[in-house]
Amino acid sequence: MDIFGKALMAFYNGDPTPYNIQRDDGYTAQDDLAFYFRAYEDWPEYEKKALEYVRGRVLDIGCGAGRHSFYLQEKNFEVVAIDASPLAVELTHLRGVKDSRIMSALQLDFPPRSFDTVLLMGNNFGIAGNLEDTKKLFNSLSELTTRNARVITTCRNPLQTNKSEHFAYHDLNRRRGRPIGQVTIRMEYKSDFGDWFDLLMVEPEVMADICAEADWGVEALFESEDMYSSILTKR
């Protein structure tokens, strides 16, 4: 079920019911749907600073409700927004994003050298789920982008926490042979449950190492508590 899209669309239509994110160890957190609809002036500084590096034609991967795409479109950038959620894509159309498509980050379908900037915002750096697939994603982005392209991404630093539940999950991941910030989660909305999926979160140094293997280097880094944005450029 399209749990994420269903929750976004309901919020857009006036239903503030939040959705929950469940982790496979039983930990549950409530997500703030209003965050996906914030106006630019209410965005965190690490996002605002990162978007100053946008140039040329833009691909927004995992666009959600489309706030980044719409902002850049208003700045006269040509933007293609994609999301695996059909309802999220429908919502971006309703909100005015001109080119929004249903597409998975793992099955990007564009000609080579189509984009000058790629966005992986909203903690989407690890949208591919694990180390190997994240490396594959960045290799594919090398093919889809122009010579001087940038990837602009945000990620949660798994080490920046004071919750014992997260430290316990780090230990569980070590025993499973996984990166400490790889989480297996699913979404719950009004008693409906989505499928389990993996999301990879890494500290900035690990991100730099992962991207280097696909010949992307870190041009700039902006940190804010447990979140950070990275500007990545082709080597």
C-alpha positions in Angstrom: 0.0 0.0 0.0 1.1 3.6 -0.7 1.1 4.5 3.0 3.4 7.5 2.6 1.4 9.0 -0.3 -1.9 8.3 1.5 -0.7 10.2 4.5 0.6 13.1 2.5 -2.5 13.5 0.4 -4.7 13.3 3.5 -2.7 16.1 5.2 -2.9 18.2 2.1 -6.7 17.8 2.2 -6.9 18.9 5.8 -6.5 15.7 7.8 -3.6 16.2 10.3 -3.4 12.5 11.4 0.3 11.7 11.7 1.9 8.4 10.6 4.3 6.2 12.5 7.6 4.7 11.5 8.2 1.3 13.0 11.7 -0.2 13.2 12.3 -4.0 13.2 13.4 -3.9 16.8 10.1 -2.6 18.0 11.1 1.1 18.2 8.4 3.5 16.9 8.6 7.2 16.1 5.9 9.6 14.8 6.7 11.6 11.7 5.7 15.3 11.3 3.8 15.5 8.1 3.8 19.3 8.2 7.6 19.2 7.6 6.9 18.1 4.0 4.8 21.2 3.3 7.0 23.9 5.0 7.5 27.2 3.2 11.1 28.1 2.3 11.5 30.5 5.2 10.8 27.6 7.7 13.4 25.2 6.2 16.5 24.3 8.2 19.6 26.3 7.4 21.5 23.3 6.2 18.9 22.8 3.4 18.9 26.5 2.4 22.7 26.6 2.2 22.8 23.4 0.2 20.3 24.6 -2.4 22.5 27.6 -3.2 24.7 25.1 -5.1 22.0 24.0 -7.5 22.7 24.6 -11.2 21.3 23.6 -14.6 18.7 20.9 -15.1 17.6 19.2 -11.8 16.5 15.7 -10.9 14.7 15.5 -7.5 14.8 11.9 -6.3 12.3 11.0 -3.6 10.5 14.3 -4.0 7.7 13.6 -1.5 5.3 16.5 -1.5 7.5 18.4 -3.9 8.6 21.4 -1.7 12.2 21.5 -3.1 11.1 21.0 -6.7 8.5 23.7 -6.5 10.9 26.1 -4.9 13.5 25.6 -7.6 10.9 25.7 -10.3 9.9 29.1 -9.0 13.6 30.1 -9.3 13.3 29.2 -13.0 15.2 25.9 -12.9 14.0 23.0 -15.0 13.1 20.3 -12.6 12.1 16.6 -13.0 10.7 15.3 -9.7 10.4 11.5 -9.1 9.0 9.4 -6.3 8.0 5.7 -6.0 4.7 6.8 -4.4 2.0 7.4 -7.0 0.0 9.5 -4.6 3.0 11.7 -3.8 3.5 12.3 -7.5 -0.2 13.1 -7.9 0.2 15.6 -5.0 3.1 17.3 -6.6 1.1 17.9 -9.7 -1.7 19.3 -7.6 0.8 21.7 -5.9 2.1 22.9 -9.2 5.2 20.9 -10.0 5.3 20.7 -13.8 7.2 17.5 -14.4 6.7 14.8 -11.8 6.9 11.1 -12.5 6.4 7.8 -10.7 9.9 6.2 -10.6 12.1 4.3 -8.2 15.6 5.5 -7.3 16.7 2.0 -8.0 15.3 2.1 -11.6 16.2 5.5 -13.0 15.1 5.7 -16.6 16.8 8.8 -18.2 19.3 9.2 -21.1 23.0 9.8 -20.2 24.0 13.3 -19.2 20.4 14.4 -18.7 21.0 16.5 -15.5 23.4 19.0 -14.0 22.1 18.7 -10.4 20.6 15.7 -8.5 18.7 16.2 -5.2 18.6 13.5 -2.6 17.0 15.6 0.1 14.9 14.7 3.1 17.3 12.1 4.5 17.4 10.4 1.1 21.1 9.8 0.7 20.6 6.2 1.7 17.3 5.7 -0.2 18.8 2.7 -2.0 18.8 0.9 1.4 22.3 -0.5 1.9 26.0 0.1 1.0 26.2 -1.9 -2.2 23.0 -0.4 -3.7 24.0 3.1 -2.6 27.2 2.7 -4.5 25.3 1.4 -7.5 23.0 4.4 -7.3 25.9 6.9 -7.3 27.4 5.0 -10.3 24.2 5.4 -12.1 24.1 9.1 -11.2 27.5 9.5 -12.8 26.0 8.2 -16.1 22.9 10.4 -15.9 24.7 13.7 -15.2 26.9 16.1 -17.1 30.6 16.5 -16.6 30.5 19.1 -13.9 27.4 17.9 -12.1 26.6 18.0 -8.4 24.6 15.8 -6.1 23.0 17.7 -3.2 22.0 15.3 -0.4 20.9 15.3 3.2 21.4 12.6 5.8 20.9 11.9 9.5 24.2 11.2 11.3 23.5 8.0 13.3 26.2 8.8 15.8 24.5 12.1 16.9 22.0 10.6 19.3 21.6 10.2 23.1 18.9 7.5 22.9 19.7 4.2 24.4 17.3 2.5 21.9 19.5 3.8 19.0 22.8 2.7 20.6 21.2 -0.8 21.2 20.2 -0.9 17.5 23.8 0.0 16.5 25.0 -3.0 18.5 22.4 -5.2 16.8 23.6 -4.0 13.4 27.2 -4.8 14.3 26.2 -8.3 15.2 24.3 -8.6 11.9 27.3 -7.3 10.0 25.5 -4.2 8.8 26.5 -0.5 9.0 25.3 0.9 12.3 22.9 3.4 10.6 21.1 0.9 8.3 17.6 0.6 9.5 14.8 -1.7 8.5 11.5 0.1 8.9 7.9 0.3 7.7 5.2 2.9 7.9 1.9 2.8 9.7 -1.0 5.1 9.0 -4.5 4.7 10.4 -3.9 1.0 11.1 -2.6 0.3 7.7 1.0 -1.0 7.3 3.4 -0.6 4.4 6.1 -3.1 3.4 9.4 -3.3 5.3 12.3 -1.6 3.6 15.9 -0.5 4.4 17.2 3.0 4.7 20.9 3.7 5.1 22.1 6.6 7.3 25.9 7.3 7.7 28.2 9.8 9.3 29.8 12.4 7.0 33.2 10.6 6.8 31.5 7.3 5.7 29.4 9.2 3.1 32.6 10.6 1.7 34.2 7.2 1.4 31.1 5.7 -0.3 30.9 8.4 -2.8 34.6 8.4 -3.6 34.2 4.8 -4.9 31.9 6.2 -7.5 34.2 9.2 -8.2 32.1 11.8 -6.3 34.0 14.1 -3.9 32.7 16.4 -1.1 32.7 20.0 -2.2 30.9 21.4 0.9 29.3 20.2 4.1 26.7 21.8 6.3 25.9 20.3 9.7 23.0 20.9 12.1 22.6 18.8 15.3 21.9 15.2 13.9 21.3 16.2 10.3 23.7 17.4 7.6 23.8 18.2 3.9 26.6 17.4 1.5 27.5 18.9 -1.9 29.1 16.3 -4.0 30.9 16.9 -7.3 32.3 14.6 -9.9 36.0 14.1 -9.7 
